[in-house]
């Protein structure tokens, strides 16, 4: 019997076949059960902000675990209060901000869905979200996810959600005083690292404010410094009504949060939501340490600097498979000229590189925020070899990119 046999027999099939059996990680590297080393440019899908087995993460996990792990939300703990204060400070909520803790991004978005309902009541039954958005797979967040093929097996959806194109014109046409909230991802990671049109967030803030609509920004993949700001909405210079965070704030420990601003902070009242494990001392202790190290080590600035470095290096490869790059900071999409993303992921794994294909024509790169020149140089070497493997299979000729040719992939 192999580990594949065990996984096929014992695990629910919703994820399909596992691609490898990883047994150890350190920094930007993973090792499988056969001892093969891989460069990890997926980081658990934008989760492992500090890489694998970072001393700060390990010490926080062990230290807090030996002190206090869980007491339930009938009680407060120092780590919970400290993390709430830190998230408010980093998000810029001011004194009126509040934080609800859950265990994942989906739970954070479920809380935001309830926030929208509390704001809207019977007079505002409509909620707007963007076509091809992804906000989670629970029944509430799936209703917010603009991907019909994902919803279809679970119909009927929770009612009231409507999907609109990611344009200012579509928002102006759809919004009215019966809308409770607009849900937005600053970058649609699961759609292939697709950025919003220039000026969209600023316009969305003005339009929603004019109509008394909550602007809820899903920062689950873009938050914790990944885009070169603590949160991606900060690039636009706006103040939302709420943001949801998860993934990178815990650095590998399951935690999520809803952060509210201004009047939205007064919508929840006792009994309207809750979580047994959310905000426990262990999770918040680890997240405090992770965010503290991101801040201490200047990793937000590192993300801002390393993203363009990686994109330029990819474009310099001159592969006929690469149509261009897009993204912000260390959330990078590589557009492909042919629908061979899955084959490229498989080739990369053979070469010892872990990457991801959110769709057939895009490679997503979300490495640890700690990466530097050594890891980037190795990535380019391995990615070039992986591209060559797929090029050879397709009998493609190498090509250079003309100096005046566009390198951005149209969203």
VEXDREN-2710 file (C-alpha; in Angstrom, 1 decimal):
% VEXDREN-2710
k/r/px/py/pz
1/UNK/0.0/0.0/0.0
2/UNK/1.2/3.5/-0.8
3/UNK/0.3/6.9/0.6
4/UNK/-1.8/7.5/-2.5
5/UNK/-3.8/4.4/-1.7
6/UNK/-4.3/5.6/1.9
7/UNK/-5.4/9.1/0.7
8/UNK/-7.7/7.6/-1.9
9/UNK/-9.4/5.3/0.6
10/UNK/-9.6/7.6/3.7
11/UNK/-10.0/11.2/2.5
12/UNK/-13.1/12.8/1.1
13/UNK/-12.7/13.2/-2.7
14/UNK/-13.6/16.9/-2.9
15/UNK/-9.9/17.8/-3.5
16/UNK/-9.1/15.1/-6.0
17/UNK/-5.8/13.3/-6.0
18/UNK/-3.0/14.8/-3.8
19/UNK/0.0/15.8/-5.9
20/UNK/2.7/14.8/-3.4
21/UNK/3.3/13.8/0.2
22/UNK/5.3/16.5/1.9
23/UNK/6.9/15.7/5.2
24/UNK/9.0/18.7/6.1
25/UNK/9.5/22.3/5.3
26/UNK/12.1/25.0/6.0
27/UNK/12.1/28.6/4.7
28/UNK/11.0/28.5/1.1
29/UNK/11.6/24.8/0.7
30/UNK/9.6/21.5/1.1
31/UNK/10.8/17.9/1.2
32/UNK/8.6/15.0/0.1
33/UNK/8.5/11.4/1.5
34/UNK/11.3/10.3/-0.8
35/UNK/13.6/13.1/0.3
36/UNK/13.3/15.3/-2.8
37/UNK/13.5/19.0/-2.2
38/UNK/11.1/21.5/-3.8
39/UNK/11.2/25.3/-4.0
40/UNK/7.8/26.4/-2.8
41/UNK/6.3/29.4/-4.7
42/UNK/2.7/28.6/-3.6
43/UNK/3.2/28.9/0.2
44/UNK/0.1/27.0/1.0
45/UNK/-1.9/29.3/-1.3
46/UNK/-0.7/32.6/0.1
47/UNK/-0.7/31.3/3.7
48/UNK/2.9/30.8/4.9
49/UNK/3.9/34.4/5.0
50/UNK/7.2/33.6/6.9
51/UNK/7.8/30.4/5.0
52/UNK/8.0/27.0/6.6
53/UNK/9.2/26.4/10.2
54/UNK/10.2/30.0/10.8
55/UNK/11.6/30.3/14.3
56/UNK/9.2/33.1/15.3
57/UNK/6.2/30.9/14.3
58/UNK/7.6/27.8/16.0
59/UNK/8.4/29.7/19.2
60/UNK/5.0/31.4/19.4
61/UNK/3.2/28.1/18.8
62/UNK/5.2/26.2/21.5
63/UNK/5.2/29.1/23.9
64/UNK/1.6/29.9/23.7
65/UNK/0.6/26.2/23.7
66/UNK/2.5/25.8/26.9
67/UNK/0.8/28.8/28.5
68/UNK/-2.9/28.9/27.4
69/UNK/-4.5/27.5/24.2
70/UNK/-8.3/27.9/24.5
71/UNK/-11.0/29.1/27.0
72/UNK/-13.9/30.0/24.7
73/UNK/-15.4/33.4/23.9
74/UNK/-17.1/33.6/27.3
75/UNK/-13.7/35.0/28.3
76/UNK/-11.0/37.3/27.0
77/UNK/-7.3/36.6/26.7
78/UNK/-4.3/38.9/26.3
79/UNK/-3.3/37.5/22.9
80/UNK/-6.9/38.0/21.6
81/UNK/-7.0/41.6/22.7
82/UNK/-3.5/42.3/21.4
83/UNK/-4.3/40.9/17.9
84/UNK/-7.5/42.9/17.7
85/UNK/-5.6/46.1/18.5
86/UNK/-2.9/45.2/16.0
87/UNK/-5.4/44.5/13.2
88/UNK/-7.2/47.8/13.9
89/UNK/-3.9/49.7/13.7
90/UNK/-2.7/48.0/10.5
91/UNK/-6.1/48.5/8.8
92/UNK/-6.4/52.0/10.0
93/UNK/-9.9/51.7/11.5
94/UNK/-9.3/54.2/14.3
95/UNK/-10.9/53.9/17.7
96/UNK/-14.3/52.9/16.3
97/UNK/-13.1/49.7/14.6
98/UNK/-13.9/46.2/15.9
99/UNK/-12.7/42.7/15.1
100/UNK/-14.6/39.4/15.0
101/UNK/-12.4/36.3/15.0
102/UNK/-13.1/33.0/13.1
103/UNK/-10.9/30.1/11.9
104/UNK/-10.7/30.7/8.2
105/UNK/-11.4/33.1/5.3
106/UNK/-14.8/31.4/4.6
107/UNK/-15.8/32.0/8.3
108/UNK/-14.7/35.7/8.0
109/UNK/-16.8/36.1/4.9
110/UNK/-19.8/34.4/6.5
111/UNK/-19.5/37.0/9.3
112/UNK/-19.4/39.7/6.7
113/UNK/-22.5/38.3/5.0
114/UNK/-24.3/38.5/8.4
115/UNK/-23.0/42.0/8.8
116/UNK/-24.6/43.0/5.5
117/UNK/-27.9/41.4/6.5
118/UNK/-27.9/43.3/9.8
119/UNK/-27.3/46.5/7.9
120/UNK/-29.9/45.9/5.3
121/UNK/-32.7/44.3/7.1
122/UNK/-36.0/43.8/5.2
123/UNK/-35.6/47.2/3.4
124/UNK/-32.3/46.3/1.7
125/UNK/-32.5/42.6/0.6
126/UNK/-30.0/42.9/-2.3
127/UNK/-26.3/42.2/-2.0
128/UNK/-23.9/42.8/-5.0
129/UNK/-20.8/40.8/-5.8
130/UNK/-18.6/40.6/-8.8
131/UNK/-18.8/38.0/-11.6
132/UNK/-16.1/35.3/-11.3
133/UNK/-15.4/36.4/-7.7
134/UNK/-14.4/33.8/-5.1
135/UNK/-15.4/34.3/-1.4
136/UNK/-15.5/30.7/-0.1
137/UNK/-17.2/27.3/-0.4
138/UNK/-19.6/27.3/2.6
139/UNK/-23.2/27.8/1.7
140/UNK/-23.3/31.5/2.6
141/UNK/-20.0/32.3/0.9
142/UNK/-20.7/30.2/-2.1
143/UNK/-23.8/32.4/-2.7
144/UNK/-21.3/35.3/-2.9
145/UNK/-19.0/33.4/-5.3
146/UNK/-19.7/34.4/-8.9
147/UNK/-18.9/31.0/-10.4
148/UNK/-22.0/29.1/-11.6
149/UNK/-20.2/25.8/-12.0
150/UNK/-19.3/25.8/-8.3
151/UNK/-22.8/26.7/-7.2
152/UNK/-24.7/24.3/-9.5
153/UNK/-24.4/21.1/-7.3
154/UNK/-25.7/23.0/-4.3
155/UNK/-28.6/24.9/-5.6
156/UNK/-30.7/26.6/-4.4
157/UNK/-28.4/29.3/-3.1
158/UNK/-29.0/31.7/-0.2
159/UNK/-31.2/34.3/-1.9
160/UNK/-30.5/38.0/-2.5
161/UNK/-27.0/38.0/-4.1
162/UNK/-26.6/39.4/-7.6
163/UNK/-23.5/39.4/-9.7
164/UNK/-22.3/42.3/-11.8
165/UNK/-19.4/42.9/-14.1
166/UNK/-16.2/44.4/-12.7
167/UNK/-16.9/47.9/-14.1
168/UNK/-17.9/51.2/-12.6
169/UNK/-20.7/51.4/-15.2
170/UNK/-22.1/48.1/-14.1
171/UNK/-22.0/49.1/-10.5
172/UNK/-23.8/52.5/-11.2
173/UNK/-26.5/50.6/-13.1
174/UNK/-27.1/48.0/-10.5
175/UNK/-27.0/49.9/-7.2
176/UNK/-30.0/51.5/-5.5
177/UNK/-31.3/52.1/-2.0
178/UNK/-32.4/48.4/-1.7
179/UNK/-28.7/47.2/-1.7
180/UNK/-27.2/46.3/1.6
181/UNK/-23.6/45.7/0.6
182/UNK/-21.1/45.3/-2.2
183/UNK/-18.5/42.5/-1.8
184/UNK/-15.2/43.1/-3.7
185/UNK/-11.8/41.3/-4.0
186/UNK/-9.1/43.9/-4.8
187/UNK/-7.5/41.2/-6.9
188/UNK/-9.4/38.1/-8.0
189/UNK/-6.9/35.4/-7.1
190/UNK/-9.0/32.4/-7.9
191/UNK/-10.0/33.9/-11.3
192/UNK/-6.4/34.1/-12.3
193/UNK/-4.9/37.1/-10.4
194/UNK/-7.2/39.6/-12.2
195/UNK/-6.9/43.2/-10.9
196/UNK/-9.9/45.5/-10.8
197/UNK/-10.0/48.3/-13.4
198/UNK/-8.0/51.5/-12.5
199/UNK/-10.0/53.7/-10.1
200/UNK/-12.6/51.0/-9.4
201/UNK/-12.2/50.9/-5.6
202/UNK/-12.3/54.7/-5.4
203/UNK/-15.5/54.9/-7.5
204/UNK/-17.0/52.0/-5.6
205/UNK/-16.4/53.8/-2.3
206/UNK/-18.1/57.0/-3.6
207/UNK/-21.1/55.1/-5.1
208/UNK/-21.7/52.9/-2.1
209/UNK/-21.4/55.8/0.3
210/UNK/-23.9/57.8/-1.7
211/UNK/-26.5/55.0/-1.5
212/UNK/-25.8/54.0/2.1
213/UNK/-24.4/50.6/1.0
214/UNK/-21.6/48.8/2.9
215/UNK/-18.4/48.3/1.0
216/UNK/-16.9/45.0/2.1
217/UNK/-13.5/44.1/0.8
218/UNK/-12.3/40.5/0.8
219/UNK/-8.6/40.7/1.7
220/UNK/-8.2/37.0/2.5
221/UNK/-5.6/36.5/-0.3
222/UNK/-4.4/40.1/-0.7
223/UNK/-3.9/41.0/3.0
224/UNK/-1.0/40.6/5.5
225/UNK/1.4/42.6/3.3
226/UNK/1.2/40.4/0.2
227/UNK/0.6/43.2/-2.3
228/UNK/3.1/45.6/-0.9
229/UNK/0.7/47.3/1.5
230/UNK/-0.7/45.7/4.6
231/UNK/-4.0/45.5/2.8
232/UNK/-4.7/45.9/-0.9
233/UNK/-7.4/48.5/-0.4
234/UNK/-4.7/50.9/1.0
235/UNK/-3.3/51.2/-2.5
236/UNK/-6.5/53.0/-3.4
237/UNK/-6.4/55.4/-0.4
238/UNK/-10.0/54.6/0.6
239/UNK/-11.7/53.6/3.9
240/UNK/-14.1/50.6/3.5
241/UNK/-16.8/49.6/5.9
242/UNK/-15.4/46.1/6.5
243/UNK/-12.6/43.9/5.4
244/UNK/-12.1/40.1/5.8
245/UNK/-8.7/38.6/6.4
246/UNK/-7.2/35.1/6.9
247/UNK/-4.5/33.1/5.2
248/UNK/-1.3/35.1/5.7
249/UNK/-2.1/36.6/9.1
250/UNK/-1.7/33.2/10.8
251/UNK/1.3/32.1/8.8
252/UNK/0.0/28.5/8.7
253/UNK/-2.2/28.5/11.8
254/UNK/-5.9/28.5/10.9
255/UNK/-7.4/32.0/11.7
256/UNK/-9.6/34.5/10.1
257/UNK/-11.1/37.8/11.0
258/UNK/-13.7/40.4/10.1
259/UNK/-12.5/44.0/10.7
260/UNK/-15.2/46.7/10.8
261/UNK/-14.9/50.4/10.4
262/UNK/-17.1/53.3/11.6
263/UNK/-20.9/52.6/11.8
264/UNK/-20.5/49.0/10.7
265/UNK/-18.8/48.3/14.0
266/UNK/-22.1/48.7/15.8
267/UNK/-24.2/46.3/13.8
268/UNK/-23.5/43.0/15.7
269/UNK/-25.0/42.6/19.1
270/UNK/-24.9/39.7/21.6
271/UNK/-26.3/36.5/20.1
272/UNK/-26.1/37.5/16.4
273/UNK/-22.9/35.5/15.7
274/UNK/-20.3/33.4/17.4
275/UNK/-17.5/30.7/17.2
276/UNK/-16.3/28.2/19.7
277/UNK/-12.6/28.3/18.5
278/UNK/-12.5/31.7/16.9
279/UNK/-9.9/34.1/18.5
280/UNK/-8.6/31.5/20.9
281/UNK/-5.4/32.2/22.7
282/UNK/-3.2/29.8/20.6
283/UNK/-4.4/31.1/17.3
284/UNK/-4.2/34.8/18.2
285/UNK/-0.8/34.3/19.9
286/UNK/0.6/32.8/16.7
287/UNK/-0.9/35.5/14.5
288/UNK/0.5/38.2/16.8
289/UNK/3.9/36.8/16.3
290/UNK/3.6/36.4/12.5
291/UNK/2.3/40.0/12.0
292/UNK/5.0/41.2/14.4
293/UNK/7.7/39.6/12.3
294/UNK/6.3/40.8/9.0
295/UNK/6.5/44.3/10.5
296/UNK/9.9/43.9/12.2
297/UNK/11.6/42.4/9.1
298/UNK/10.1/44.9/6.6
299/UNK/8.4/42.2/4.6
300/UNK/5.6/44.4/3.3
301/UNK/8.3/46.5/1.5
302/UNK/10.0/43.2/0.4
303/UNK/6.8/42.1/-1.2
304/UNK/6.6/45.5/-3.1
305/UNK/10.1/45.1/-4.3
306/UNK/10.3/41.4/-5.1
307/UNK/7.1/41.3/-7.1
308/UNK/8.4/43.5/-10.0
309/UNK/11.7/41.7/-9.8
310/UNK/10.1/38.3/-10.4
311/UNK/7.8/39.6/-13.2
312/UNK/10.7/41.2/-15.1
313/UNK/12.8/38.0/-14.8
314/UNK/9.9/35.9/-16.1
315/UNK/9.3/38.2/-19.1
316/UNK/13.1/38.1/-19.8
317/UNK/13.0/34.3/-20.2
318/UNK/11.5/34.9/-23.7
319/UNK/9.3/31.8/-23.6
320/UNK/6.7/31.4/-26.3
321/UNK/4.4/30.1/-23.6
322/UNK/4.5/33.3/-21.6
323/UNK/2.0/35.9/-22.8
324/UNK/2.8/38.3/-19.9
325/UNK/2.4/38.9/-16.2
326/UNK/0.1/40.7/-13.9
327/UNK/-0.5/41.2/-10.3
328/UNK/0.6/43.3/-7.3
329/UNK/3.5/42.6/-5.0
330/UNK/3.9/38.9/-4.4
331/UNK/0.5/38.0/-5.8
332/UNK/1.5/37.3/-9.4
333/UNK/-0.3/35.8/-12.4
334/UNK/1.7/34.5/-15.4
335/UNK/-0.6/34.5/-18.4
336/UNK/0.0/31.6/-20.9
337/UNK/-0.3/31.7/-24.6
338/UNK/-1.8/28.2/-24.6
339/UNK/-4.2/26.4/-22.1
340/UNK/-1.4/24.3/-20.7
341/UNK/-1.3/25.6/-17.1
342/UNK/-1.9/22.1/-15.5
343/UNK/0.8/20.6/-17.7
344/UNK/3.2/23.4/-16.6
345/UNK/2.4/22.8/-12.9
346/UNK/3.2/19.1/-13.4
347/UNK/6.4/19.8/-15.2
348/UNK/7.4/22.2/-12.5
349/UNK/6.8/19.6/-9.8
350/UNK/9.1/17.2/-11.7
351/UNK/11.8/19.9/-11.7
352/UNK/11.3/20.5/-8.0
353/UNK/9.1/23.7/-8.1
354/UNK/5.7/24.1/-6.5
355/UNK/3.4/26.5/-8.3
356/UNK/-0.4/26.7/-9.0
357/UNK/-2.8/26.9/-11.9
358/UNK/-6.1/28.7/-10.9
359/UNK/-7.2/28.2/-14.5
360/UNK/-6.0/26.7/-17.8
361/UNK/-4.2/29.8/-19.0
362/UNK/-2.7/31.2/-15.7
363/UNK/0.0/30.3/-13.3
364/UNK/-0.3/31.8/-9.9
365/UNK/2.8/32.6/-7.8
366/UNK/2.4/33.5/-4.1
367/UNK/5.7/32.7/-2.4
368/UNK/6.6/33.5/1.2
369/UNK/7.1/37.2/1.9
370/UNK/10.7/36.4/3.1
371/UNK/12.1/35.4/-0.4
372/UNK/15.2/37.1/-1.7
373/UNK/17.7/37.0/-4.5
374/UNK/18.7/33.4/-3.9
375/UNK/15.2/32.0/-4.1
376/UNK/14.3/34.2/-7.0
377/UNK/17.3/33.1/-9.0
378/UNK/16.5/29.4/-8.3
379/UNK/12.9/30.0/-9.2
380/UNK/13.8/31.5/-12.6
381/UNK/16.1/28.5/-13.3
382/UNK/13.4/25.9/-12.4
383/UNK/10.6/27.8/-14.1
384/UNK/12.6/28.2/-17.3
385/UNK/13.3/24.4/-17.3
386/UNK/9.6/23.7/-16.7
387/UNK/8.6/26.0/-19.6
388/UNK/11.1/24.3/-21.8
389/UNK/9.6/20.9/-20.9
390/UNK/6.2/22.0/-22.0
391/UNK/7.5/23.8/-25.0
392/UNK/9.2/20.7/-26.2
393/UNK/6.0/18.7/-25.8
394/UNK/4.1/21.2/-27.9
395/UNK/7.0/21.6/-30.4
396/UNK/7.1/25.4/-29.8
397/UNK/9.9/27.6/-31.0
398/UNK/11.7/29.9/-28.5
399/UNK/11.0/33.6/-29.1
400/UNK/12.0/36.9/-27.6
401/UNK/9.6/39.7/-26.5
402/UNK/10.1/42.8/-28.7
403/UNK/11.1/45.8/-26.7
404/UNK/7.9/47.7/-27.6
405/UNK/5.5/44.8/-27.1
406/UNK/3.1/44.9/-24.1
407/UNK/4.0/42.7/-21.2
408/UNK/0.7/43.1/-19.2
409/UNK/-1.9/40.5/-19.8
410/UNK/-5.3/42.1/-20.3
411/UNK/-7.7/41.4/-17.4
END
